[in-house]
Amino acid sequence: MLTVSVHSLKETIFEGEAKSVIIPTSTGQITVLENHIPLISSLNRGKIIIKRLVEKELEFKTESGFLEVKPKSRIIILIQNER
């Protein structure tokens, strides 16, 4: 299970658990799963899709931003968004 935080400059948009996150990075779209290697990347325009365990998946549009995947399946996403 992943612990995911999505933040904009103005607010925390989402904090919770997920089984995977699909993210548009500067080198292409990636899917982050549990125990992913640590990673820092810039984001491209696109959709971030958070696939949760039981609840409906969430989608957030982003113009740009940054991603950090930390050890122990923690993901922090900072975005400039259109919500």
Summary of the structure (lengths in Angstrom):
residues: 83
radius of gyration: 11.3
end to end distance: 25.5
largest distance: 30.0
contacts: 238
relative contact order: 0.31
helix: 0%
strand: 70%
